[in-house]
Amino acid sequence: MSISGFVMLTMMPVFSPAAAWEEYVYLDRGVAIQFPVNPEASTAPYPSALVKGLTSTIYTAQDDNVIYKLTIVDLAGHTDAATNLLNEANYSLMREGNVVFNDIPRVYQDERSIFGTTMVVDRPDGSRMRSSLFFSKDKLYRADAVVLPARGDKDMTVPSRFDQTIRFPPDGRFPDRVR
């Protein structure tokens, strides 16, 4: 092997299975989202002062020192409260620590646009959380990525990518596989 070939080989990034993000399509939930590893599903009551009795489906995955989570709240019968529920969720995020970033993301363009909010919060426990909130087709979506603080001697640097890519089917269908 030539010296230049060896140098090129050593400069190539090392790919682990966790580096291969995969999109998970939840057709029944109207969403697709990327996770670095296979997420686990659970259900839990959704805390709200505005609407009682809401439940959520939560998909959670952890890769190294980052916890990824997608929370889906079905608002069927309560869509009139969607704006207030979205703002309530934002307010709850703000109260978790110091807000270091706030933005209004958009998924798709033109009449298909779905606008949301994204907030990055430095929390008192030393973790940093990036959360994006959206409302689409009777559901509230919250995508979180929590970078945990360093523990002991283990090097827990912030990964180059710690947020997920989310999309919603404009026509209610995804052309690719379904989970």
N, CA, C and O of each residue as an XYZ file, in Angstrom:
716
protein
N       0.857     -1.178      0.000
C       0.000      0.000      0.000
C       0.895      1.231      0.000
O       1.892      1.299      0.719
N       0.519      2.188     -0.813
C       1.307      3.414     -0.885
C       1.091      4.256      0.375
O       0.113      4.061      1.096
N       1.993      5.175      0.631
C       1.868      6.042      1.803
C       0.620      6.893      1.705
O      -0.084      7.064      2.700
N       0.326      7.435      0.524
C      -0.874      8.270      0.377
C      -2.135      7.433      0.596
O      -3.110      7.935      1.155
N      -2.136      6.188      0.173
C      -3.292      5.312      0.405
C      -3.482      5.030      1.881
O      -4.609      5.006      2.375
N      -2.368      4.814      2.596
C      -2.436      4.569      4.035
C      -2.961      5.804      4.771
O      -3.793      5.689      5.671
N      -2.471      6.984      4.382
C      -2.926      8.232      5.006
C      -4.417      8.420      4.764
O      -5.144      8.787      5.687
N      -4.887      8.178      3.549
C      -6.318      8.317      3.237
C      -7.143      7.342      4.071
O      -8.210      7.703      4.566
N      -6.658      6.109      4.231
C      -7.375      5.100      4.993
C      -7.474      5.488      6.452
O      -8.528      5.306      7.062
N      -6.402      6.021      7.033
C      -6.427      6.398      8.442
C      -7.246      7.657      8.688
O      -7.687      7.889      9.814
N      -7.459      8.469      7.665
C      -8.244      9.690      7.830
C      -9.734      9.444      7.649
O     -10.544     10.310      7.979
N     -10.110      8.284      7.132
C     -11.531      7.992      6.930
C     -12.205      7.835      8.279
O     -11.621      7.252      9.193
N     -13.432      8.346      8.428
C     -14.130      8.193      9.704
C     -14.453      6.730      9.953
O     -14.684      5.955      9.025
N     -14.464      6.375     11.223
C     -14.833      5.020     11.606
C     -16.346      4.987     11.759
O     -16.924      5.765     12.517
N     -16.974      4.080     11.034
C     -18.428      3.984     11.097
C     -18.823      2.829     11.992
O     -18.372      1.698     11.810
N     -19.658      3.123     12.943
C     -20.203      2.090     13.803
C     -21.662      1.913     13.428
O     -22.214      2.754     12.719
N     -22.307      0.837     13.884
C     -23.728      0.679     13.591
C     -24.550      1.871     14.077
O     -25.561      2.217     13.466
N     -24.119      2.505     15.181
C     -24.866      3.652     15.704
C     -24.761      4.857     14.789
O     -25.616      5.742     14.828
N     -23.719      4.902     13.963
C     -23.556      6.044     13.069
C     -24.536      5.993     11.902
O     -24.720      6.991     11.206
N     -25.153      4.864     11.685
C     -26.084      4.699     10.574
C     -27.506      4.996     11.053
O     -28.214      4.099     11.511
N     -27.911      6.243     10.944
C     -29.257      6.640     11.343
C     -30.256      5.997     10.385
O     -30.010      5.879      9.185
N     -31.374      5.591     10.944
C     -32.419      4.964     10.138
C     -33.742      5.676     10.404
O     -34.040      6.069     11.532
N     -34.520      5.829      9.351
C     -35.831      6.446      9.506
C     -36.854      5.380      9.897
O     -36.932      4.312      9.289
N     -37.623      5.698     10.915
C     -38.695      4.827     11.385
C     -40.015      5.483     11.010
O     -40.296      6.614     11.406
N     -40.810      4.768     10.252
C     -42.079      5.291      9.752
C     -43.206      4.703     10.593
O     -43.362      3.486     10.683
N     -43.983      5.582     11.201
C     -45.133      5.178     12.003
C     -46.378      5.702     11.290
O     -46.899      6.768     11.618
N     -46.835      4.941     10.320
C     -47.941      5.366      9.473
C     -49.192      5.668     10.291
O     -49.880      6.656     10.038
N     -49.485      4.821     11.266
C     -50.673      5.032     12.094
C     -50.579      6.279     12.958
O     -51.596      6.765     13.451
N     -49.379      6.800     13.147
C     -49.166      8.011     13.945
C     -48.933      9.243     13.065
O     -48.848     10.364     13.566
N     -48.831      9.026     11.746
C     -48.668     10.139     10.816
C     -47.311     10.804     10.853
O     -47.202     12.005     10.609
N     -46.261     10.030     11.158
C     -44.950     10.640     11.313
C     -43.850      9.652     10.924
O     -44.019      8.436     11.005
N     -42.735     10.208     10.507
C     -41.513      9.449     10.293
C     -40.401     10.223     10.975
O     -40.371     11.452     10.920
N     -39.485      9.511     11.619
C     -38.409     10.162     12.358
C     -37.179      9.270     12.336
O     -37.284      8.044     12.281
N     -36.027      9.893     12.379
C     -34.781      9.135     12.384
C     -34.288      8.916     13.809
O     -34.365      9.801     14.661
N     -33.776      7.700     14.042
C     -33.111      7.350     15.291
C     -31.792      6.679     14.938
O     -31.687      6.052     13.883
N     -30.772      6.796     15.805
C     -29.499      6.134     15.535
C     -29.529      4.646     15.880
O     -28.711      3.874     15.381
N     -30.469      4.246     16.730
C     -30.652      2.849     17.119
C     -32.150      2.581     17.212
O     -32.953      3.514     17.229
N     -32.521      1.313     17.270
C     -33.928      0.930     17.327
C     -34.587      1.460     18.606
O     -34.119      1.151     19.702
N     -35.668      2.256     18.490
C     -36.312      2.813     19.679
C     -37.262      1.815     20.340
O     -37.765      0.896     19.694
N     -37.495      2.013     21.632
C     -38.477      1.245     22.381
C     -39.735      2.096     22.519
O     -39.652      3.313     22.684
N     -40.898      1.453     22.451
C     -42.177      2.162     22.548
C     -42.790      1.960     23.930
O     -42.667      0.892     24.530
N     -43.450      3.004     24.423
C     -44.185      2.933     25.685
C     -45.344      3.919     25.616
O     -45.412      4.737     24.699
N     -46.236      3.846     26.565
C     -47.328      4.813     26.670
C     -47.311      5.397     28.079
O     -46.870      4.757     29.033
N     -47.798      6.618     28.180
C     -47.835      7.294     29.475
C     -48.898      8.379     29.422
O     -49.228      8.877     28.346
N     -49.439      8.749     30.585
C     -50.343      9.901     30.611
C     -49.581     11.147     30.197
O     -48.401     11.290     30.514
N     -50.249     12.050     29.490
C     -49.608     13.296     29.079
C     -50.025     14.387     30.050
O     -51.216     14.670     30.178
N     -49.066     15.011     30.741
C     -49.402     16.033     31.734
C     -49.801     17.359     31.073
O     -49.031     17.949     30.316
N     -50.997     17.800     31.371
C     -51.478     19.081     30.853
C     -52.462     19.684     31.843
O     -53.332     18.993     32.374
N     -52.312     20.979     32.083
C     -53.275     21.695     32.920
C     -54.508     22.072     32.104
O     -55.551     22.399     32.672
N     -54.397     22.028     30.777
C     -55.467     22.470     29.892
C     -56.481     21.378     29.564
O     -57.687     21.624     29.557
N     -55.990     20.181     29.295
C     -56.858     19.067     28.906
C     -56.459     17.847     29.734
O     -55.308     17.414     29.694
N     -57.387     17.311     30.463
C     -57.115     16.145     31.308
C     -57.367     14.855     30.529
O     -58.175     14.825     29.600
N     -56.670     13.801     30.919
C     -56.911     12.474     30.363
C     -56.226     12.176     29.044
O     -56.559     11.182     28.399
N     -55.278     13.006     28.620
C     -54.561     12.720     27.384
C     -53.493     11.654     27.636
O     -52.884     11.608     28.705
N     -53.280     10.811     26.648
C     -52.208      9.816     26.741
C     -51.212     10.066     25.620
O     -51.534     10.675     24.600
N     -50.012      9.586     25.832
C     -48.967      9.765     24.832
C     -48.297      8.433     24.525
O     -48.225      7.539     25.369
N     -47.813      8.329     23.303
C     -46.966      7.220     22.890
C     -45.560      7.781     22.792
O     -45.341      8.828     22.181
N     -44.610      7.086     23.393
C     -43.246      7.586     23.466
C     -42.297      6.548     22.876
O     -42.314      5.378     23.256
N     -41.474      7.003     21.944
C     -40.429      6.163     21.354
C     -39.098      6.694     21.880
O     -38.797      7.877     21.727
N     -38.293      5.811     22.504
C     -37.056      6.233     23.140
C     -35.894      5.356     22.687
O     -36.017      4.136     22.579
N     -34.767      6.005     22.427
C     -33.537      5.292     22.082
C     -32.371      6.034     22.714
O     -32.392      7.259     22.829
N     -31.340      5.274     23.129
C     -30.140      5.909     23.668
C     -28.934      5.429     22.887
O     -28.771      4.237     22.626
N     -28.100      6.377     22.523
C     -26.856      6.084     21.814
C     -25.757      6.846     22.529
O     -25.731      8.077     22.502
N     -24.853      6.125     23.167
C     -23.798      6.726     23.979
C     -24.411      7.639     25.030
O     -25.193      7.182     25.863
N     -24.071      8.913     25.002
C     -24.551      9.822     26.036
C     -25.720     10.698     25.571
O     -25.947     11.778     26.117
N     -26.452     10.232     24.570
C     -27.603     10.996     24.086
C     -28.861     10.136     24.140
O     -28.869      8.998     23.671
N     -29.913     10.689     24.714
C     -31.220     10.029     24.748
C     -32.100     10.725     23.722
O     -32.268     11.944     23.760
N     -32.659      9.943     22.807
C     -33.549     10.454     21.769
C     -34.960     10.006     22.107
O     -35.185      8.869     22.521
N     -35.911     10.922     21.924
C     -37.274     10.586     22.287
C     -38.249     11.276     21.343
O     -38.064     12.438     20.981
N     -39.273     10.558     20.955
C     -40.396     11.138     20.220
C     -41.651     10.862     21.028
O     -41.983      9.708     21.299
N     -42.346     11.924     21.412
C     -43.598     11.814     22.144
C     -44.720     12.259     21.215
O     -44.652     13.326     20.604
N     -45.754     11.423     21.118
C     -46.902     11.727     20.261
C     -48.152     11.739     21.134
O     -48.456     10.761     21.816
N     -48.867     12.855     21.104
C     -50.085     12.997     21.887
C     -51.254     13.122     20.917
O     -51.297     14.045     20.104
N     -52.195     12.195     21.003
C     -53.374     12.226     20.139
C     -54.383     13.203     20.735
O     -54.880     13.002     21.843
N     -54.676     14.256     19.990
C     -55.587     15.295     20.472
C     -56.992     15.168     19.903
O     -57.776     16.113     19.999
N     -57.327     14.037     19.320
C     -58.660     13.855     18.727
C     -59.727     14.293     19.726
O     -59.737     13.854     20.876
N     -60.609     15.151     19.277
C     -61.642     15.694     20.149
C     -61.205     16.937     20.898
O     -62.030     17.588     21.540
N     -59.928     17.283     20.834
C     -59.406     18.457     21.541
C     -58.565     19.335     20.628
O     -57.722     20.091     21.108
N     -58.779     19.250     19.326
C     -57.943     20.022     18.401
C     -58.130     21.528     18.573
O     -57.255     22.302     18.187
N     -59.248     21.952     19.143
C     -59.442     23.378     19.392
C     -58.442     23.905     20.419
O     -58.199     25.110     20.489
N     -57.863     23.005     21.214
C     -56.892     23.406     22.227
C     -55.447     23.220     21.751
O     -54.513     23.429     22.525
N     -55.258     22.834     20.500
C     -53.915     22.494     20.001
C     -52.912     23.636     20.170
O     -51.789     23.402     20.619
N     -53.292     24.849     19.824
C     -52.373     25.985     19.942
C     -51.963     26.197     21.389
O     -50.787     26.407     21.684
N     -52.925     26.141     22.281
C     -52.606     26.320     23.694
C     -51.772     25.165     24.233
O     -50.886     25.384     25.059
N     -52.037     23.941     23.784
C     -51.236     22.796     24.221
C     -49.793     22.910     23.720
O     -48.856     22.562     24.438
N     -49.620     23.392     22.507
C     -48.278     23.601     21.966
C     -47.541     24.662     22.791
O     -46.369     24.490     23.128
N     -48.227     25.744     23.109
C     -47.611     26.799     23.921
C     -47.356     26.329     25.354
O     -46.356     26.711     25.961
N     -48.251     25.505     25.896
C     -48.037     24.944     27.232
C     -46.770     24.080     27.240
O     -45.976     24.154     28.178
N     -46.582     23.266     26.204
C     -45.387     22.422     26.107
C     -44.129     23.289     25.995
O     -43.115     22.982     26.622
N     -44.181     24.362     25.212
C     -43.042     25.290     25.105
C     -42.731     25.938     26.449
O     -41.569     26.063     26.835
N     -43.762     26.342     27.144
C     -43.579     26.968     28.457
C     -42.913     25.983     29.423
O     -42.029     26.363     30.191
N     -43.335     24.737     29.382
C     -42.724     23.714     30.242
C     -41.247     23.539     29.914
O     -40.423     23.379     30.814
N     -40.909     23.569     28.626
C     -39.505     23.459     28.220
C     -38.679     24.621     28.763
O     -37.575     24.425     29.269
N     -39.220     25.825     28.653
C     -38.505     27.015     29.121
C     -38.179     26.924     30.603
O     -37.148     27.428     31.048
N     -39.041     26.293     31.353
C     -38.876     26.209     32.803
C     -37.870     25.130     33.230
O     -37.577     24.997     34.418
N     -37.341     24.362     32.273
C     -36.404     23.288     32.603
C     -34.964     23.761     32.753
O     -34.111     22.988     33.188
N     -34.673     25.012     32.406
C     -33.301     25.517     32.531
C     -33.125     26.808     31.768
O     -34.074     27.570     31.588
N     -31.903     27.053     31.317
C     -31.591     28.263     30.554
C     -31.817     28.008     29.075
O     -31.222     27.095     28.502
N     -32.665     28.802     28.457
C     -32.910     28.686     27.019
C     -31.722     29.324     26.303
O     -31.433     30.505     26.493
N     -31.032     28.526     25.471
C     -29.875     29.044     24.749
C     -30.160     29.210     23.266
O     -29.361     29.798     22.537
N     -31.294     28.694     22.821
C     -31.656     28.792     21.406
C     -33.154     28.577     21.284
O     -33.736     27.728     21.959
N     -33.770     29.369     20.403
C     -35.197     29.236     20.136
C     -35.412     29.551     18.661
O     -34.904     30.553     18.158
N     -36.160     28.703     17.967
C     -36.341     28.879     16.532
C     -37.716     28.364     16.128
O     -38.396     27.681     16.894
N     -38.104     28.708     14.914
C     -39.360     28.235     14.337
C     -39.018     27.422     13.091
O     -38.793     27.990     12.023
N     -38.978     26.095     13.223
C     -38.671     25.259     12.061
C     -39.893     25.040     11.186
O     -41.029     25.261     11.607
N     -39.638     24.603      9.965
C     -40.722     24.301      9.030
C     -40.402     22.971      8.359
O     -39.281     22.737      7.909
N     -41.401     22.115      8.301
C     -41.299     20.865      7.557
C     -42.143     21.053      6.301
O     -43.318     21.408      6.391
N     -41.558     20.821      5.142
C     -42.175     21.027      3.832
C     -42.301     22.518      3.512
O     -41.952     23.375      4.323
N     -42.804     22.804      2.319
C     -42.959     24.186      1.888
C     -44.344     24.391      1.289
O     -45.087     23.436      1.060
N     -44.673     25.649      1.040
C     -45.929     26.045      0.417
C     -47.127     25.608      1.262
O     -47.078     25.683      2.490
N     -48.190     25.157      0.619
C     -49.409     24.797      1.343
C     -49.231     23.543      2.197
O     -50.082     23.254      3.039
N     -48.153     22.796      2.001
C     -47.882     21.607      2.814
C     -47.137     21.941      4.108
O     -46.935     21.057      4.941
N     -46.731     23.178      4.291
C     -45.891     23.575      5.429
C     -46.503     23.207      6.772
O     -47.698     23.379      7.010
N     -45.646     22.701      7.633
C     -46.002     22.458      9.029
C     -44.949     23.175      9.853
O     -43.776     22.801      9.837
N     -45.368     24.204     10.573
C     -44.459     24.995     11.384
C     -44.467     24.470     12.813
O     -45.462     23.915     13.279
N     -43.363     24.648     13.487
C     -43.251     24.215     14.873
C     -42.340     25.153     15.634
O     -42.087     26.280     15.208
N     -41.857     24.681     16.750
C     -40.894     25.435     17.543
C     -39.769     24.494     17.953
O     -39.982     23.303     18.181
N     -38.582     25.048     18.040
C     -37.428     24.305     18.528
C     -36.762     25.131     19.604
O     -36.578     26.340     19.463
N     -36.401     24.452     20.687
C     -35.757     25.132     21.797
C     -34.600     24.267     22.291
O     -34.726     23.047     22.394
N     -33.478     24.909     22.595
C     -32.355     24.227     23.232
C     -32.232     24.803     24.633
O     -32.172     26.017     24.823
N     -32.195     23.897     25.614
C     -32.190     24.298     27.016
C     -31.026     23.625     27.735
O     -30.865     22.406     27.672
N     -30.218     24.432     28.417
C     -29.198     23.900     29.320
C     -29.862     23.703     30.674
O     -30.355     24.653     31.283
N     -29.867     22.449     31.141
C     -30.597     22.108     32.362
C     -29.671     22.102     33.574
O     -28.460     21.931     33.435
N     -30.244     22.289     34.762
C     -29.432     22.364     35.988
C     -28.571     21.124     36.246
O     -27.541     21.227     36.911
N     -28.968     19.963     35.737
C     -28.184     18.737     35.962
C     -26.970     18.638     35.041
O     -26.226     17.660     35.109
N     -26.757     19.643     34.174
C     -25.618     19.644     33.263
C     -25.938     19.092     31.891
O     -25.084     19.113     31.005
N     -27.148     18.598     31.697
C     -27.530     18.087     30.383
C     -28.003     19.229     29.494
O     -28.378     20.299     29.975
N     -27.977     18.985     28.209
C     -28.497     19.941     27.228
C     -29.591     19.226     26.437
O     -29.383     18.121     25.934
N     -30.761     19.866     26.330
C     -31.891     19.260     25.635
C     -32.303     20.121     24.443
O     -32.470     21.336     24.552
N     -32.459     19.453     23.310
C     -33.001     20.103     22.122
C     -34.360     19.473     21.869
O     -34.469     18.258     21.703
N     -35.396     20.307     21.840
C     -36.758     19.817     21.650
C     -37.423     20.566     20.506
O     -37.323     21.788     20.394
N     -38.105     19.802     19.661
C     -38.898     20.388     18.584
C     -40.333     19.940     18.758
O     -40.611     18.758     18.962
N     -41.245     20.903     18.674
C     -42.671     20.642     18.859
C     -43.432     21.003     17.593
O     -43.177     22.032     16.968
N     -44.377     20.130     17.224
C     -45.213     20.354     16.045
C     -46.632     19.897     16.344
O     -46.851     19.023     17.182
N     -47.596     20.498     15.648
C     -48.966     20.004     15.643
C     -49.317     19.710     14.199
O     -49.133     20.547     13.315
N     -49.832     18.492     13.970
C     -50.250     18.103     12.630
C     -51.315     17.023     12.728
O     -51.159     16.049     13.465
N     -52.384     17.199     11.990
C     -53.437     16.186     11.861
C     -53.847     15.577     13.197
O     -53.731     14.368     13.394
N     -54.320     16.404     14.102
C     -54.868     15.982     15.397
C     -53.844     15.424     16.378
O     -54.219     14.780     17.358
N     -52.562     15.660     16.132
C     -51.547     15.142     17.038
C     -50.509     16.212     17.364
O     -50.163     17.051     16.532
N     -50.028     16.152     18.597
C     -48.932     16.987     19.055
C     -47.692     16.098     19.078
O     -47.720     15.000     19.633
N     -46.604     16.575     18.474
C     -45.357     15.814     18.388
C     -44.261     16.577     19.110
O     -44.122     17.790     18.955
N     -43.486     15.850     19.899
C     -42.337     16.449     20.580
C     -41.140     15.528     20.366
O     -41.136     14.389     20.833
N     -40.134     16.020     19.664
C     -38.902     15.266     19.425
C     -37.805     15.857     20.300
O     -37.455     17.029     20.163
N     -37.262     15.037     21.204
C     -36.227     15.477     22.140
C     -34.921     14.752     21.877
O     -34.910     13.580     21.499
N     -33.836     15.452     22.078
C     -32.507     14.853     22.131
C     -31.831     15.448     23.359
O     -31.631     16.660     23.438
N     -31.483     14.601     24.308
C     -30.886     15.057     25.555
C     -29.450     14.559     25.614
O     -29.203     13.354     25.664
N     -28.501     15.496     25.607
C     -27.091     15.154     25.748
C     -26.796     15.153     27.241
O     -26.864     16.187     27.906
N     -26.468     13.972     27.753
C     -26.220     13.815     29.178
C     -24.859     14.403     29.554
O     -23.949     14.444     28.726
N     -24.719     14.857     30.805
C     -23.427     15.419     31.233
C     -22.387     14.316     31.387
O     -22.716     13.136     31.506
N     -21.128     14.730     31.380
C     -20.022     13.787     31.562
C     -20.103     13.171     32.954
O     -20.449     13.839     33.929
N     -19.779     11.892     33.025
C     -19.773     11.173     34.304
C     -18.402     10.520     34.476
O     -17.984      9.733     33.627
N     -17.714     10.831     35.540
C     -16.430     10.202     35.841
C     -15.368     10.506     34.810
O     -15.274     11.628     34.311
N     -14.564      9.499     34.491
C     -13.464      9.665     33.555
C     -13.884      9.504     32.105
O     -13.100      9.787     31.199
N     -15.098      9.060     31.875
C     -15.543      8.793     30.511
C     -15.696     10.112     29.740
O     -16.300     11.065     30.234
N     -15.145     10.151     28.536
C     -15.231     11.348     27.699
C     -16.620     11.407     27.079
O     -16.949     10.592     26.217
N     -17.429     12.355     27.506
C     -18.794     12.497     27.006
C     -18.921     13.816     26.273
O     -19.581     14.736     26.757
N     -18.305     13.917     25.126
C     -18.373     15.141     24.354
C     -19.698     15.202     23.609
O     -20.351     14.180     23.397
N     -20.079     16.389     23.221
C     -21.310     16.572     22.468
C     -21.118     15.980     21.073
O     -20.175     16.348     20.371
N     -21.991     15.077     20.668
C     -21.842     14.479     19.335
C     -22.094     15.509     18.246
O     -22.704     16.551     18.488
N     -21.620     15.210     17.048
C     -21.803     16.148     15.951
C     -23.255     16.222     15.521
O     -23.681     17.224     14.948
N     -24.015     15.179     15.789
C     -25.432     15.191     15.442
C     -26.211     14.663     16.620
O     -26.046     13.507     17.011
N     -27.061     15.502     17.191
C     -27.855     15.015     18.301
C     -29.328     15.401     18.175
O     -30.046     15.473     19.172
N     -29.767     15.645     16.953
C     -31.186     15.872     16.755
C     -31.689     14.990     15.618
O     -30.933     14.563     14.745
N     -32.976     14.740     15.664
C     -33.573     13.849     14.687
C     -34.198     14.623     13.543
O     -34.525     15.802     13.675
N     -34.358     13.944     12.423
C     -35.062     14.507     11.288
C     -36.473     13.940     11.314
O     -36.664     12.724     11.350
N     -37.455     14.826     11.297
C     -38.848     14.414     11.396
C     -39.593     14.858     10.143
O     -39.279     15.899      9.566
N     -40.565     14.082      9.727
C     -41.410     14.506      8.610
C     -42.808     13.943      8.797
O     -43.018     12.963      9.511
N     -43.747     14.586      8.141
C     -45.151     14.223      8.217
C     -45.648     14.015      6.791
O     -45.302     14.798      5.906
N     -46.446     12.988      6.546
C     -46.899     12.763      5.167
C     -48.000     13.752      4.779
O     -49.062     13.761      5.402
N     -47.767     14.571      3.776
C     -48.790     15.553      3.389
C     -50.082     14.897      2.917
O     -51.165     15.454      3.095
N     -49.971     13.715      2.316
C     -51.171     13.042      1.821
C     -51.617     11.908      2.732
O     -52.509     11.139      2.374
N     -50.999     11.796      3.921
C     -51.378     10.748      4.849
C     -50.690      9.423      4.599
O     -50.957      8.450      5.304
N     -49.807      9.359      3.610
C     -49.114      8.103      3.289
C     -47.620      8.350      3.155
O     -47.188      9.455      2.824
N     -46.851      7.329      3.411
C     -45.414      7.356      3.171
C     -45.125      6.381      2.058
O     -45.701      5.293      2.032
N     -44.257      6.735      1.145
C     -43.948      5.816      0.048
C     -43.042      4.658      0.476
O     -42.960      3.650     -0.224
N     -42.363      4.793      1.618
C     -41.428      3.763      2.010
C     -42.023      2.833      3.057
O     -43.225      2.867      3.319
N     -41.189      2.018      3.643
C     -41.658      0.990      4.556
C     -42.319      1.558      5.806
O     -42.126      2.721      6.160
N     -43.087      0.725      6.450
C     -43.838      1.120      7.635
C     -43.391      0.252      8.805
O     -43.178     -0.950      8.645
N     -43.251      0.857      9.978
C     -42.867      0.114     11.186
C     -44.088     -0.208     11.983
O     -43.989     -0.831     13.041
